[in-house]
Amino acid sequence: MALPALSHPILRSPFRHRSATNLKRDSSNSTKLVVAHHMVGNTYPYTIDNWAADIALAHESGLDGFALNVGSDEWQPARVADAYQAAENSGTGFKLFISFDMSALPCSTASSAETLRSYITTYASHPNQCTVDGQVFASTFSGSDCTFGQGSAAEGWQTQFLDQLTGANAVHFVPSFFVDPSTFTQYDGVMNGALNWNGAWPVSLTPTTAASSLSSLASDINDATFSGAVEAILNSSVGSFDTDTQWLSGVGALSSETKTYIATVSPWFYTHYGPDSFNKNWIYLADYWLYNKRWETLVANRDNVDVVEIVTWNDYGESHYIGPIEGAQPNSQAWVDGMNHTGWLAMTNHYATAFRTGSYPEITTDQLYMWARPHPKNADASNDPVGKPTSYQLTQDLLWAVVFATEPSTVTLTTAPSVSQTFAVPAGVTKLSMALTPGSGMSGTITRNGATVVDVQADGFTFNANPTTYNYNAFVAYSTSG
């Protein structure tokens, strides 16, 4: 049964952004897009008004569109219809495309493809449908094993999906197949590109792999904060373009005349389901300002990336949402409720603009962003049968902060009434961190010429030394001078 809607105000970003445009890849006009992955499965209580609010907030925050993750629930087509109607009503040109969740949709028989084709034909001519060279843009989450009753996955996708969608319904297909990119040629003729879902995080980094690099310093991985040597190993993995290089090589081997590469960016990852539900309990390392560093990497490599997909707008169960907490949750309230992430959304326009244009925009308002986990990494929860998440050792007991300053300024971060650090920062973007204090909260200020221009108070946050349940999600607080 779907969960009831959660009460949450729609927060407005101070940033404005140009109207979105249709994605058209050719030699004379290469338009880049920034989209967010939107879980339709978490929108059971949505109305058109909810979609309109999401679209307005996303557009104001620098996004060009949503990738609509659709699953097998019978009510989801109605929510997708509302999303397309709200996008059209917005008058912004906000783009939508379907991302088939093949971990949920059936795909073992030929008839299974009927649902997929129906989504394409229903919205192929919609004014807000994202297209590439006149073809309907579509993606997936998973699907490399979907045969649709044919002899192979490639044959299944080709004969039951692509070949039956022609003319105005023809598809530009950019799936996220979880396979070695060197094998993409097995899907030649099916794939017009690829979505590198796991490129957003250093997914191969674990305490074991980190320890193998640290040698005699391996025991340090269990410390609350790390030495410089440990930090150097972990920090170097955050925001990397290494997997993108592999995926770009795989895409390059495809024979498609027009190819699209989608890179991902994400601010966090923590999921905490026990064996009695989804049996998912782990983190990926998201310290060291993952969201900012990954964006910087994608901007630096923008010549090789067509679309950036933010993972995600509203996947609460994996803690990487940047939108408001609303709609329905997949039984993730224990680690999501009260953990606002819209600060990450508020800083997105800066990077999205740089990705689209190749130049970082001028900073016109002072901004201070701060985030932290709500308890020490090594704390023992008093009543949590699920246990600590896999790879929790990789994280540190630190407050992470990012400053957007219009001019040189003084930034003060505070983690207890008598514990603070002061930093002189230049104009531009500066990344800062500071050790957290158990039993206290966090706050920060930007001052200039003796006056406070930004004041952040993380109301509701305490770094709790004695948690009842585990929570490695992030609490994000921010404020701006605008």
Order of alpha helices (4+ residues) and beta strands (2+ residues): beta-alpha-beta-alpha-beta-alpha-beta-beta-alpha-beta-beta-alpha-alpha-alpha-beta-beta-beta-alpha-beta-alpha-alpha-alpha-beta-beta-beta-beta-beta-beta-beta-beta
